[in-house]
Amino acid sequence: MKIIKSLFAFTAFFALQPVSAKSITARWPQIKAYHEAITTTHNACKEGDFKTVKHNIPLLSEAAATLCVENMPEEFRTPKTIETLLLLKKKTAFIEDLTTKKATNKEIKIAMTELAQTFKTLVKMCQPEK
């Protein structure tokens, strides 16, 4: 059931985004992989399923490791998007540290919410202005 909810949330995210959001993931496959990992992890966190969160954090970290300026499409490379990308990677590493250091679920949930917001900010920065 949680997988279905995660897939629904993933589909809803892109359905509600302008068409350009789809082209972001088409042009930057690494951000698509990260999006899939963060969607599953953040949804589990919102539902209070911290066992799944802790299980998925290595996948999220692995996806974050593939994100870099070099594979970012040229049209997205601005100082602000690069700064936000680096912040996203830093926050992902922070959450991995929290889970390995046995932080409380509340601390993990706060950090995941901030990470999800940073991801949304990055995606919005990569969309053309209306």
trRosetta pair geometry for C-beta under 8 A, 3 or more apart (Angstrom, degrees):
i j d omega theta_ij theta_ji phi_ij phi_ji
1 4 5.7 -53 -154 34 35 112
1 5 6.5 35 149 -18 66 104
2 5 5.5 -51 -148 37 37 113
2 6 6.2 39 152 -21 67 104
2 43 7.5 151 -170 120 89 115
2 44 6.7 51 -173 -95 133 85
2 47 7.2 -140 -121 52 109 169
2 49 6.9 0 -121 -7 151 170
2 52 7.2 -122 148 -87 158 167
3 6 5.6 -53 -148 36 31 113
3 7 6.3 30 153 -17 65 105
4 7 5.8 -54 -146 38 30 109
4 8 6.2 33 153 -20 64 107
5 8 5.6 -54 -147 37 30 113
5 9 6.3 31 154 -19 65 105
5 43 6.3 171 121 171 105 139
5 47 7.9 83 107 -60 156 143
6 9 5.7 -53 -147 36 30 110
6 10 6.3 33 152 -21 64 105
6 39 6.1 119 -166 129 87 97
6 40 4.7 35 -151 -107 142 70
6 43 5.1 -178 -100 59 79 155
6 44 7.8 -1 -80 -44 119 82
7 10 5.5 -51 -147 35 33 114
7 11 6.3 30 155 -16 65 106
8 11 5.8 -56 -147 40 30 109
8 12 6.0 30 155 -20 66 109
9 12 5.6 -54 -141 39 30 112
9 13 6.3 40 156 -29 63 101
9 39 5.8 171 105 -172 112 109
9 43 5.4 177 25 -85 164 136
10 13 5.9 -49 -154 24 27 114
10 14 7.1 11 156 -3 60 104
10 35 7.5 113 -136 139 95 99
10 36 6.7 28 -122 -115 137 65
10 39 4.9 87 -83 149 88 165
11 14 6.3 -66 -156 43 32 100
11 15 6.0 31 152 -22 69 113
12 15 5.4 -56 -138 38 32 113
12 16 6.1 23 165 -14 67 110
13 16 6.4 -70 -154 39 21 102
13 17 6.5 19 152 -23 61 112
13 35 7.7 -169 107 -177 152 119
13 39 6.9 -113 -12 -107 151 128
14 17 5.5 -54 -142 32 37 114
14 21 6.0 -166 -134 110 69 122
14 22 6.1 81 -165 -79 114 84
14 25 7.9 -49 -106 6 125 143
17 20 7.7 -106 150 66 99 65
17 21 3.2 -3 138 7 138 159
17 22 7.3 156 92 -33 115 69
17 123 7.7 -70 -122 154 142 127
17 127 7.7 -138 -172 -91 105 141
18 21 5.8 124 62 -10 59 93
18 127 6.3 108 51 -156 120 131
18 130 7.7 -175 -71 -77 158 113
19 22 5.8 -48 -171 28 52 112
19 23 6.9 44 140 -14 73 103
20 23 5.3 -55 -152 39 46 111
20 24 6.6 60 147 -33 70 93
20 127 4.9 116 102 -141 128 84
20 128 5.6 -142 -120 19 163 92
21 24 5.5 -40 -155 18 37 118
21 25 7.3 26 154 -8 62 98
21 123 6.6 34 -131 177 99 113
21 127 6.2 -20 -71 -91 71 117
22 25 6.3 -59 -159 39 36 102
22 26 6.3 35 146 -20 68 110
23 26 5.1 -53 -142 40 41 116
23 27 5.9 31 160 -13 72 108
24 27 6.3 -66 -148 43 23 99
24 28 6.0 -30 169 31 64 111
24 31 6.5 -61 145 89 97 145
24 76 7.7 90 -137 -80 93 135
24 123 6.5 117 121 -147 167 79
24 126 4.9 92 -124 122 127 129
24 127 6.9 -60 -54 -75 131 70
25 28 6.5 -75 -123 65 27 74
25 29 7.2 65 178 -106 64 37
25 31 6.0 -125 -106 88 65 96
25 32 3.8 92 -158 -80 104 103
25 35 6.7 -61 -100 17 122 147
26 29 8.0 4 -159 -71 19 69
27 73 4.6 12 145 -63 118 147
28 31 4.3 34 116 12 115 114
28 32 7.1 155 98 -17 66 84
28 71 7.2 117 -143 135 81 85
28 72 6.3 10 -120 -133 127 50
28 73 5.4 -102 -63 -15 99 100
28 76 7.1 -7 -56 5 143 156
28 126 7.7 -70 11 -158 148 155
29 32 5.3 -52 -155 31 43 117
29 33 6.6 43 151 -19 71 100
30 33 5.7 -49 -151 34 36 111
30 34 6.5 36 150 -17 65 105
30 63 7.4 150 -174 -172 73 73
30 66 4.5 -153 -138 123 115 106
30 67 5.1 162 140 -86 125 61
30 68 7.8 -32 126 18 171 65
30 71 5.6 78 -5 111 141 135
31 34 5.5 -51 -147 39 37 113
31 35 6.2 45 150 -27 66 103
31 67 6.7 78 -79 -108 66 110
31 122 7.8 -151 -135 125 124 123
31 123 7.6 145 174 -92 131 84
31 126 7.9 0 -148 -2 174 172
32 35 5.5 -50 -148 32 31 115
32 36 6.7 32 153 -19 63 101
33 36 5.9 -51 -152 32 32 111
33 37 6.6 27 152 -14 63 107
33 63 4.8 -161 125 -133 96 107
33 66 6.6 10 74 66 140 145
34 37 5.8 -60 -151 40 34 109
34 38 6.0 24 157 -14 71 109
34 60 7.5 72 -147 -151 69 65
34 63 4.2 156 -93 147 62 119
34 64 6.2 91 -118 -75 116 54
34 66 7.6 -154 -54 63 98 101
34 67 5.9 18 -53 -53 145 124
34 119 7.4 -162 134 -129 113 121
35 38 6.1 -57 -138 41 28 103
35 39 6.0 32 160 -25 64 109
35 119 7.3 146 -102 179 69 130
35 123 7.9 75 -94 -81 119 130
36 39 6.0 -55 -145 32 25 112
36 40 6.7 20 160 -12 60 108
36 63 7.7 -165 60 -110 84 154
37 40 6.3 -61 -153 38 28 106
37 41 6.1 17 157 -11 65 116
37 56 6.6 164 -165 176 81 105
37 59 5.0 -163 -131 126 118 98
37 60 4.4 166 148 -95 123 64
37 62 7.9 -176 -102 62 160 84
37 63 4.4 -168 9 1 150 154
38 41 5.7 -61 -140 46 32 108
38 42 5.5 27 164 -17 71 113
38 60 6.1 94 -76 -128 63 112
38 63 7.8 -128 -31 86 82 146
38 115 6.9 -144 -138 131 119 109
38 116 6.3 156 168 -101 117 74
38 119 5.6 147 134 -71 171 169
39 42 6.2 -55 -134 40 21 104
39 43 6.1 20 164 -17 60 112
40 43 6.2 -60 -147 37 22 108
40 44 6.5 21 156 -17 61 108
40 52 7.8 -115 156 159 90 117
40 56 5.9 -161 108 -133 108 154
41 44 5.9 -58 -152 36 29 110
41 45 6.4 30 151 -21 64 108
41 52 7.5 -169 -121 130 53 88
41 53 5.7 89 -162 -129 81 66
41 56 4.3 -159 -89 107 96 137
41 57 6.9 109 -132 -74 138 53
41 59 7.7 -175 -57 72 119 105
41 60 5.3 -12 -26 -60 159 134
41 112 6.9 -141 133 -138 99 122
42 45 5.4 -53 -149 35 35 116
42 46 6.4 37 154 -21 67 102
42 112 5.5 167 -112 168 73 110
42 113 7.8 116 -144 -87 104 43
42 115 7.6 -149 -85 85 111 102
42 116 4.7 88 -118 -81 148 128
43 46 5.7 -50 -147 34 33 111
43 47 6.5 24 155 -11 64 109
44 47 5.8 -65 -151 44 31 107
44 49 4.2 -84 -170 75 86 109
44 50 7.7 148 139 -78 100 23
44 52 3.9 -120 -154 92 151 125
44 53 5.1 -170 103 -58 117 74
44 56 6.8 137 29 10 148 141
45 48 7.7 47 -180 -68 30 20
45 49 7.4 -89 -65 57 23 67
45 50 7.1 59 -114 -93 64 65
45 53 4.9 80 -75 -92 84 131
45 108 6.9 -137 -130 129 116 97
45 109 5.5 160 177 -115 106 71
45 112 4.4 -78 -178 104 175 166
45 113 7.8 -146 122 -50 136 70
46 109 8.0 120 -84 -144 40 102
48 105 7.6 42 -149 172 70 140
49 52 4.4 20 132 21 113 116
49 53 6.6 146 102 -21 66 87
50 53 4.8 -45 -143 35 47 121
50 54 6.1 47 157 -20 72 100
50 105 4.8 -91 -71 -119 154 108
50 108 6.4 97 -132 80 113 149
51 54 6.1 -55 -150 38 27 107
51 55 6.4 27 150 -18 61 110
52 55 5.4 -57 -146 39 32 114
52 56 6.0 22 158 -14 68 112
53 56 6.1 -67 -146 42 25 103
53 57 6.6 44 155 -46 63 95
53 99 7.4 -156 125 -99 92 129
53 108 6.3 110 134 153 148 135
53 112 7.0 -70 -143 -76 129 149
54 57 5.9 -29 -147 0 32 118
54 99 4.9 163 -123 -155 82 124
55 58 7.9 -61 170 23 35 97
56 59 5.1 -58 -163 41 62 116
56 60 5.9 63 141 -24 84 103
57 60 5.4 -54 -145 38 35 114
57 61 6.2 37 156 -20 67 105
57 95 6.1 -148 -133 125 114 101
57 96 5.3 152 163 -102 116 70
57 99 4.9 -170 -5 19 171 162
58 61 5.6 -53 -144 38 33 113
58 62 6.2 37 154 -22 65 104
58 96 7.3 93 -84 -125 49 112
59 62 5.6 -52 -147 35 31 113
59 63 6.4 31 152 -17 63 104
60 63 5.7 -53 -149 37 31 110
60 64 6.3 34 151 -21 64 106
60 92 5.9 -151 139 -150 101 109
60 95 7.4 -27 100 87 141 133
60 96 7.7 -163 81 -66 101 98
61 64 5.5 -52 -146 36 33 114
61 65 6.4 40 152 -27 64 101
61 92 5.8 157 -101 152 61 108
61 93 6.9 90 -126 -92 103 55
61 96 4.9 48 -75 -73 134 140
62 65 5.6 -48 -151 26 32 116
62 66 7.2 30 151 -18 60 101
63 66 6.0 -56 -160 30 36 110
63 67 7.3 39 145 -25 64 100
64 67 5.7 -50 -158 22 42 114
64 88 6.9 -159 -132 131 106 90
64 89 5.1 144 175 -120 110 69
64 92 4.0 179 -75 94 163 167
64 93 7.4 -147 112 -45 151 73
65 89 7.9 105 -82 -138 38 108
66 71 7.4 -39 162 53 76 155
67 71 7.5 -127 -143 66 34 112
67 72 7.7 51 -169 -67 75 95
67 85 6.2 -151 151 -164 119 105
67 88 7.1 -40 103 96 159 124
67 89 6.3 -153 77 -74 116 106
68 71 5.5 74 61 20 83 92
68 72 7.0 -129 101 -22 41 91
68 85 8.0 122 -131 155 20 135
69 72 5.3 -49 -147 19 36 122
69 77 6.5 81 -161 -119 90 110
69 82 5.7 24 -101 -125 115 105
69 85 7.0 144 -73 88 72 153
72 76 5.3 -111 170 81 102 117
72 77 5.6 125 106 -72 119 88
72 81 7.4 155 -177 130 147 121
72 82 7.7 -167 49 -92 168 76
72 85 6.9 -68 -78 -87 144 162
73 76 5.0 81 69 7 84 107
73 77 7.6 -146 98 -22 45 88
74 77 5.7 -51 -156 14 38 119
76 81 5.3 -138 164 147 81 166
76 125 7.5 90 -157 116 88 92
76 126 4.7 -3 -121 -120 116 96
77 81 6.6 -127 -120 74 22 123
77 82 6.4 41 -151 -56 68 106
78 81 4.8 85 49 12 82 100
78 82 6.9 -152 83 -5 38 88
78 125 7.4 -133 49 171 121 115
79 82 5.9 -60 -145 40 28 110
79 83 6.1 30 157 -21 65 109
80 83 5.7 -54 -146 37 30 112
80 84 6.2 27 155 -17 65 107
80 125 6.1 -150 113 -142 108 139
81 84 5.6 -53 -143 40 33 111
81 85 6.2 40 153 -24 65 104
81 122 6.6 96 -146 -145 78 76
81 125 4.7 174 -90 128 92 135
81 126 6.5 95 -125 -69 136 79
82 85 5.6 -50 -147 34 31 115
82 86 6.5 30 154 -16 63 104
83 86 5.9 -56 -152 37 30 110
83 87 6.4 32 149 -19 64 107
84 87 5.4 -52 -146 37 35 115
84 88 6.3 43 151 -25 65 102
84 118 6.6 177 -168 -172 88 86
84 121 5.8 -137 -147 111 138 109
84 122 4.7 177 131 -89 125 86
84 125 6.2 147 32 4 158 157
85 88 5.5 -50 -150 31 31 115
85 89 6.6 29 153 -16 63 103
85 122 6.2 103 -74 -128 63 131
86 89 5.7 -52 -150 37 34 111
86 90 6.3 35 150 -20 65 107
87 90 5.5 -54 -146 37 32 114
87 91 6.2 30 156 -17 67 106
87 118 5.7 -136 116 -152 108 134
88 91 6.0 -56 -145 38 27 107
88 92 6.4 31 154 -22 62 106
88 115 7.2 94 -144 -154 67 77
88 118 5.0 176 -91 132 76 120
88 119 6.1 97 -126 -80 122 66
88 122 5.9 -11 -52 -42 141 147
89 92 5.7 -53 -148 33 31 114
89 93 6.5 30 154 -17 64 105
90 93 5.8 -55 -152 37 31 110
90 94 6.4 36 148 -24 64 106
91 94 5.3 -48 -147 32 36 118
91 95 6.6 37 154 -20 65 100
91 111 6.9 176 -171 -174 90 88
91 114 6.3 -138 -148 112 138 102
91 115 4.6 176 134 -98 125 86
91 118 5.7 135 23 25 157 160
92 95 5.9 -52 -153 33 32 109
92 96 6.7 33 149 -18 63 103
92 115 6.4 106 -75 -138 61 130
93 96 5.5 -52 -151 35 36 114
93 97 6.5 39 149 -20 66 102
94 97 5.6 -53 -153 35 33 113
94 98 6.5 38 148 -23 65 102
94 111 6.1 -143 114 -153 108 131
95 98 5.4 -47 -148 31 36 116
95 99 6.5 31 155 -16 66 102
95 108 6.7 86 -149 -144 88 75
95 111 4.9 166 -91 131 88 128
95 112 6.4 88 -120 -74 137 69
95 115 6.1 -24 -39 -47 138 150
96 99 6.0 -56 -150 37 32 106
96 100 6.4 22 155 -12 66 109
97 100 6.0 -62 -144 42 30 104
97 101 5.9 14 162 -7 68 116
98 101 6.1 -69 -140 47 23 100
98 103 3.9 -42 -168 13 85 144
98 107 5.9 -158 -152 122 129 111
98 108 5.4 164 130 -91 134 77
98 111 5.8 175 -14 20 161 163
99 102 7.9 38 -179 -72 30 28
99 103 6.9 -60 -69 30 30 98
99 108 6.5 72 -75 -111 80 125
103 107 4.2 -96 164 81 119 136
103 108 5.7 143 92 -51 113 85
104 107 4.7 100 58 4 80 100
104 108 7.1 -146 97 -2 45 86
105 108 5.5 -56 -148 39 36 112
105 109 6.1 39 153 -23 69 106
106 109 5.7 -52 -145 34 29 112
106 110 6.5 31 155 -19 63 104
107 110 5.9 -53 -149 35 30 110
107 111 6.4 26 154 -14 64 109
108 111 5.8 -59 -148 41 30 109
108 112 6.1 31 154 -21 67 108
109 112 5.7 -53 -143 36 30 111
109 113 6.4 33 156 -21 63 104
110 113 5.9 -54 -151 33 29 111
110 114 6.6 26 152 -15 63 106
111 114 5.7 -55 -149 38 33 111
111 115 6.2 36 152 -21 66 107
112 115 5.5 -53 -145 37 33 114
112 116 6.3 35 155 -21 66 103
113 116 5.8 -51 -147 34 30 111
113 117 6.5 30 152 -18 62 106
114 117 5.7 -55 -150 36 32 112
114 118 6.4 35 151 -21 65 105
115 118 5.6 -53 -150 35 33 113
115 119 6.5 35 151 -20 65 103
116 119 5.6 -52 -150 34 33 114
116 120 6.5 34 151 -19 65 104
117 120 5.7 -51 -148 35 34 112
117 121 6.4 38 151 -22 64 104
118 121 5.6 -52 -150 33 32 115
118 122 6.5 35 151 -20 64 103
119 122 5.7 -53 -152 33 33 112
119 123 6.5 31 153 -17 66 105
120 123 5.7 -54 -148 37 33 111
120 124 6.3 33 154 -19 66 106
121 124 5.8 -56 -148 37 30 111
121 125 6.4 34 153 -23 64 106
122 125 5.7 -54 -151 32 31 114
122 126 6.7 24 153 -15 63 108
123 126 5.9 -63 -154 37 32 109
123 127 6.9 35 149 -28 65 103
124 127 5.8 -52 -153 22 37 113
